[in-house]
């Protein structure tokens, strides 16, 4: 049953209103402003009928305090008073009251107004309950979507894996439950590892779906195509097909020979990788760049070839790293990324990814994460070749 609080310093007025309204709701009462505030904070009230002229604390002050308290601010307040001046009514409404009933009141009118306000309150409550259930259902679905999306990534996410002479570590931290960043790595032969990193346009569910499509295509095509440029072209054509939403993904895909450290890269509009040398120096790796995938079915994607020396690492990332902001609206930046990585090549692939995440988190502080963050590191460590090179 709904609850009404009647606030009046005259007990006869309280009795009249209680008798009048008891068939519509449970009627509580308070004879002072302080008692009204106390009861409002303790009870789940649906309406307050508030007298204006009371000693010590008048109804206007009570209303103002009610609206200033988060526990009571949403309780509807109706002034019931002998003050009939237009300015008095305007003041009450300005303070947050929803209605103004003057004394002497007509019982039928009071009952009708209270009934309308109680119905409105019930409708509001029903909407809040429905919204909470919908939000809970949506959050559950988003958690499931997150788990499905994360399950598409290598199972050793964040922990690192070794493939011959190559150590790989990767981490993806979505800004929301689901996101548009992607990475992958898997063997495409006994001595060759495929790897990729990408960043889908937009955020949320549309980006997550496009991410899933891209990652599925990468795994499917990489197992049947040896040439990296052909792989990029095929994936691009599939992403362009029926792409009415005009979404796209920036993408770097590559392969590395596990025995020799020789690698090849194809860049589709993505951030330049960082080469971490064994002596601790770091530089951006200049790559010829094709367009982002999903724009042009006839696009071509150049391939660069090079080789990692023992102790060198290749680091790939999305712009959630370099474009992270702090509370002073400063950007993490490309320059800071290289500074953070300098001297860290000997720490290993897993340490490199964790170091970047920690640096970005420390930089952003309380500002919060505004974009997905993904980092992939590949470290080559053929000690036998290093020894031969020294000899």
C-alpha positions, 0 to 999 in steps of 0.5 A: 500500500502506498504511503502519504505523510501529512505534515501540520502543526494542528492535529485537527487538520491531520485527523481530517486529512487522515480520515479523508485519505485513509482509503487511498493510502496508509497515512502517516503524520508529523507535527513539525518540520524536523519530525517530517524530515526524520520520517521522510528519511526513514519511510518509503513515502509516495507523497507528502502533504505539507503545511506552510505555516509551522513554528520553528521551521516552515513548510518552504524550508522543509521542502527545500531540505527535502529536495536537497537530500538525495534520499528524499529529493524524489518524493512528491510534495503538495503544499496544503495551506491557507496562504492563497497569494500567487507569489506564495504558490509560485515560491512553493512550486519553485522549491520543487512542490508539484501542487498547491492546495489552499485551505479551506479545501474541498474534500472531493478536490483533495481526494481527486488530486491525491489520487492523481499524484499517487497514480503518477507515483505508481507509474513512475515506480513501475517504470523504474522497476521495468528500467532496472530489469531491462538494464539488468538483462542488458548487462547480462547480455553484454557480459555474455557478449564480452565472454564470447568476444574474448573467447575468440582471442588466444587463450593465453591472453596477457600471459605470453606464449613461446613458439620456438625462438619467438615469445608472444604476449598480448593484452586487450582491455576494452573501454566498454563491455565489448569493443572494437580492438582485436588481435590474434596469433597462431601457427600457419606452418611448423616454423611460421607464426601469423599475428595481427592487430586491429582497431575497428571504427566506432565503439560498442556493439557495432564495433564488436560485431565487426571485430568478430567478423574481421578476426574470423576472416583472418583465421579463415584466410590465413590458413589457406593463403601464403602471400600476405598481400593476398590475405589482406586483399581477400579480407578487405574484399569480404569486409567491403561486401554489404558494408552499408554501415561504412565501418572499417578497421585499421589492421597490421598483419604479419608472419615471422619465421620462428627459426630465423626471426625473418618477418613480413608486415602489411599495414592497412592504415594502422599505427606504426609498430615499434622496434625495440632493439637489444641495446635498449633503443626504440624507434618506430618502424616505417612501413608502407601503408595501404588504406584501412580495410572495408573502404575499397574492394580494389585496395592493395596492401604493400608488404615489407620484409625484415628480420629481428636480431636476437634480443629484439622485439616488435611491438604493435598497439592500438591508438587507445595507448597513444591517444589516452588522455589525463585530467589535464587533457594531455595525450599519452602520445607517440613520443611518450610510448617510445620513452616508456619502452626505451631500455625495456627490450631485455625484459621480455614480451610479457613485461613489455605489454604489462609495462605499457598498460601500467604506464597508460594507467598511471598517466590517465589517473582518474580520467578513465579509459575512453578507448580500447587498449590493445598491445601485442609484443613479439620477441626473438631470442635465438641465442645460438645465432647471437653467439655466431654473430659475435664469433 
